[in-house]
């Protein structure tokens, strides 16, 4: 029995949400670790809000930075560097011949890399969520300390 089109769309949406949920979970662990390193709750409310803002900022910046590097890499910016390093290390293998190489030249390598789809939106969206939370707690901190 084949799945109905509506069921397959729901499965695809759930499958697309998994990387986002994993990114949020990893970000939550980073947040918890940073918050614990800051000493957890402060002596008063403004100090706690500042620590929360700082703790949400770190995973936000990390995920946005990694996501943007992935976007740049997906455009093919680092292909020549990767190909050069890969070829350099292949020189040290014993039985290396042009027939046994995976890619004969950079053109074939570039074509193969362009076919690979790299996912990065989940990192950027998770980073934006944590960045938004950092801004919210920063605004609450500014309001409570004034």
Phi and psi in degrees as a GROMACS rama.xvg file:
@    title "Ramachandran Plot"
@    xaxis  label "Phi"
@    yaxis  label "Psi"
@TYPE xy
-79.0938  144.469  UNK-2
-69.4237  147.091  UNK-3
-70.1515  156.754  UNK-4
-57.7898  -37.5515  UNK-5
-65.7809  -39.9429  UNK-6
-65.0912  -40.2762  UNK-7
-69.1051  -33.8903  UNK-8
-66.2017  -39.2156  UNK-9
-65.4942  -42.2231  UNK-10
-62.556  -40.719  UNK-11
-64.4525  -40.2076  UNK-12
-65.5606  -41.6853  UNK-13
-65.1633  -41.1717  UNK-14
-62.9525  -35.4653  UNK-15
-75.6313  -23.4195  UNK-16
-80.1285  -21.6868  UNK-17
-59.3106  -47.8492  UNK-18
-61.6376  -35.445  UNK-19
-65.77  -42.9682  UNK-20
-65.3761  -40.4096  UNK-21
-64.1823  -42.5185  UNK-22
-62.087  -42.7447  UNK-23
-64.1556  -37.5438  UNK-24
-67.0182  -44.5123  UNK-25
-64.077  -41.1131  UNK-26
-62.0324  -37.1142  UNK-27
-63.9375  -38.2867  UNK-28
-66.5877  -40.6425  UNK-29
-63.5619  -44.2568  UNK-30
-57.7999  -47.6033  UNK-31
-62.7045  -40.2544  UNK-32
-65.3813  -44.1363  UNK-33
-66.8991  -41.6484  UNK-34
-63.2473  -39.3543  UNK-35
-67.2627  -38.437  UNK-36
-66.3977  -31.1887  UNK-37
-72.7345  -11.7057  UNK-38
105.299  9.04631  UNK-39
71.7704  -141.335  UNK-40
-66.9991  141.899  UNK-41
-84.5088  -178.729  UNK-42
-71.9365  -29.1762  UNK-43
-134.729  173.362  UNK-44
-64.0109  -45.2496  UNK-45
-60.4736  -38.1098  UNK-46
-66.3518  -40.0624  UNK-47
-64.6502  -42.62  UNK-48
-64.4744  -37.1118  UNK-49
-66.2294  -42.2984  UNK-50
-65.5036  -38.6841  UNK-51
-63.7434  -43.5402  UNK-52
-61.6346  -46.8337  UNK-53
-63.6281  -38.5263  UNK-54
-70.382  -32.1834  UNK-55
-77.9999  -27.1353  UNK-56
-66.4913  -38.9532  UNK-57
-63.9419  -52.0995  UNK-58
-65.0516  -30.4953  UNK-59
-62.4722  -48.6385  UNK-60
-67.3457  -39.38  UNK-61
-60.3676  -49.2195  UNK-62
-68.2873  -39.1638  UNK-63
-66.4384  -41.1504  UNK-64
-63.3825  -46.2709  UNK-65
-66.186  -39.3746  UNK-66
-62.7245  -42.3309  UNK-67
-68.0811  -37.8391  UNK-68
-63.0641  -36.4495  UNK-69
-67.5987  -38.1615  UNK-70
-61.2229  -46.8382  UNK-71
-62.7211  -41.6375  UNK-72
-66.7351  -36.298  UNK-73
-66.2464  -24.2739  UNK-74
-75.7645  -10.8186  UNK-75
97.2702  14.3456  UNK-76
-64.0887  -38.6699  UNK-77
-98.769  10.2134  UNK-78
-61.7145  -43.7607  UNK-79
-65.0048  -40.5043  UNK-80
-64.4217  -45.255  UNK-81
-62.9803  -42.3267  UNK-82
-64.6218  -41.8471  UNK-83
-63.72  -44.0129  UNK-84
-66.1316  -41.7401  UNK-85
-62.5445  -45.3527  UNK-86
-65.3262  -39.188  UNK-87
-60.1567  -46.6439  UNK-88
-72.0073  -25.2494  UNK-89
-68.6406  -22.1468  UNK-90
-64.5148  -25.2462  UNK-91
-89.4895  -3.94439  UNK-92
-77.671  150.068  UNK-93
-68.2291  -60.5363  UNK-94
-97.2385  66.9571  UNK-95
-103.939  126.454  UNK-96
-141.303  162.525  UNK-97
-64.8744  -25.0349  UNK-98
-73.8426  -29.8659  UNK-99
-89.8417  -7.85092  UNK-100
-68.6791  148.05  UNK-101
-71.122  -43.4153  UNK-102
-120.945  128.274  UNK-103
-70.466  -39.3245  UNK-104
-148.986  -179.358  UNK-105
-64.6668  -33.1344  UNK-106
-61.2392  -46.365  UNK-107
-64.3564  -39.861  UNK-108
-62.0476  -44.367  UNK-109
-63.3966  -40.4761  UNK-110
-63.8552  -42.1863  UNK-111
-65.9252  -39.37  UNK-112
-70.6301  -31.6535  UNK-113
-70.965  -22.4186  UNK-114
-77.9322  -23.9158  UNK-115
-75.4661  130.325  UNK-116
-96.1983  124.695  UNK-117
-105.87  130.588  UNK-118
-92.3296  133.59  UNK-119
-143.868  -14.624  UNK-120
-63.8771  -32.8605  UNK-121
-64.0304  -34.1545  UNK-122
-68.2988  -43.7397  UNK-123
-67.0948  -42.5047  UNK-124
-65.8308  -41.8119  UNK-125
-63.5136  -40.6737  UNK-126
-62.0901  -39.8482  UNK-127
-66.1577  -36.0732  UNK-128
-62.3043  -47.2806  UNK-129
-68.5111  -35.2841  UNK-130
-66.083  -39.2476  UNK-131
-63.8419  -42.2801  UNK-132
-63.5328  -38.0682  UNK-133
-63.2191  -41.3361  UNK-134
-66.9977  -40.2623  UNK-135
-60.9542  -46.6364  UNK-136
-69.9635  -29.2722  UNK-137
-66.3971  -42.5314  UNK-138
-64.807  -39.8897  UNK-139
-64.1671  -38.4591  UNK-140
-63.8797  -44.9624  UNK-141
-63.5996  -37.2421  UNK-142
-69.8067  -38.4047  UNK-143
-79.7098  -26.2375  UNK-144
-89.4784  -10.801  UNK-145
